[in-house]
Amino acid sequence: MIQEKYKTIIDNLISATQSDKIQWGKTSRDSEYIVNVGQGSVTIDYSSNNDPFSSSFYEAVNFSIRNDIGEPIIRIYVQDEDAEYKYLKDFYDLVNNSYLKADKTINSMMDFLNNLK
């Protein structure tokens, strides 16, 4: 279970991401994002096992709060069977879309195409 103080941090990050008040960047990992917050940073990562030869399929989200030298001080790891998985996966999807500027790109394309009429 995610402690209330960490849930508050995540909720504030969700709000700040939705309102474009913070900008997420990529780490050296393909699916991991990072944002600086105060004297620390936050990372969120998604992983899955899609191996067709494996009998165990899983999806997981890893959320970390890091200190000023990048060392993790809090780690929240959830797999798809955990109660908090949907909450953190939705957050990851929001961060991913924000980084890719998915909504802005699609809206721009729709505006452009609508103006052609």
C-alpha positions in Angstrom: 0.0 0.0 0.0 1.3 3.4 -0.9 1.7 5.7 2.1 -0.5 8.8 2.1 2.4 11.2 2.0 3.8 9.6 -1.2 0.3 9.4 -2.7 0.0 13.2 -2.1 3.3 13.7 -3.9 2.1 11.6 -6.8 -1.3 13.4 -6.9 0.6 16.7 -7.1 2.8 15.4 -9.8 -0.2 14.3 -11.8 -1.8 17.7 -11.4 1.4 19.5 -12.4 1.9 17.2 -15.4 -1.7 17.7 -16.6 -1.3 21.5 -16.4 2.1 21.5 -18.1 3.8 23.0 -15.0 6.5 20.4 -15.1 8.4 18.9 -18.0 9.5 15.3 -17.9 12.7 14.0 -19.4 14.0 10.6 -20.4 16.7 8.7 -18.5 19.1 6.3 -20.2 16.4 3.6 -20.0 13.9 3.6 -22.9 10.8 3.5 -20.7 11.9 5.6 -17.7 11.1 9.3 -17.2 12.5 11.8 -14.7 11.6 15.2 -13.4 13.5 17.4 -10.9 11.4 18.4 -7.9 12.9 20.7 -5.3 16.2 19.3 -4.1 15.5 15.8 -5.5 14.0 14.1 -8.5 11.3 11.6 -9.3 11.5 8.7 -11.8 8.8 6.5 -13.1 9.4 3.4 -15.2 7.2 0.7 -16.9 8.3 -2.9 -17.6 6.6 -6.0 -18.9 7.5 -9.6 -19.7 6.2 -10.3 -23.2 8.3 -13.4 -23.7 6.1 -15.9 -25.5 8.2 -18.7 -24.2 7.7 -17.7 -20.6 4.8 -19.0 -18.6 4.7 -15.9 -16.4 3.5 -12.6 -18.0 3.7 -9.5 -15.8 3.5 -5.7 -16.1 5.0 -3.5 -13.5 5.5 0.2 -12.7 8.5 1.4 -10.6 8.2 4.9 -9.0 11.2 6.4 -7.2 12.0 9.5 -5.2 15.6 10.4 -5.4 17.9 12.7 -3.4 20.0 15.5 -4.8 22.7 13.0 -6.0 20.2 10.8 -7.7 20.2 8.0 -5.2 16.7 6.4 -4.6 15.4 7.1 -1.2 11.9 5.8 -1.7 10.9 3.0 -4.2 7.4 1.9 -4.9 7.2 -1.1 -7.2 3.8 -2.5 -8.2 2.9 -5.4 -10.5 -0.4 -5.7 -12.4 -2.0 -7.9 -9.7 -1.4 -5.2 -7.0 -4.2 -2.9 -5.9 -2.1 0.3 -6.7 -1.1 -0.9 -10.2 -3.8 1.0 -12.1 -3.2 4.2 -10.2 0.6 4.2 -11.0 0.1 2.8 -14.6 -2.3 5.6 -15.3 0.3 8.1 -14.0 3.0 6.5 -16.1 0.7 6.7 -19.2 0.1 10.4 -18.4 3.9 11.1 -18.1 4.6 9.2 -21.3 2.0 11.1 -23.2 3.2 14.4 -21.7 6.8 13.6 -22.8 5.8 12.6 -26.3 3.4 15.7 -26.5 0.8 13.2 -27.8 -2.3 15.3 -27.1 -0.7 18.5 -28.4 0.4 16.7 -31.6 -3.0 15.1 -32.2 -4.9 18.4 -31.4 -2.6 20.3 -33.8 -3.3 17.8 -36.6 -7.0 17.9 -36.0 -7.0 21.7 -36.1 -4.9 21.7 -39.3 -7.2 19.2 -41.0 -10.4 21.1 -39.8 -9.0 24.3 -41.3 -8.7 22.6 -44.7 -12.5 22.3 -45.0 
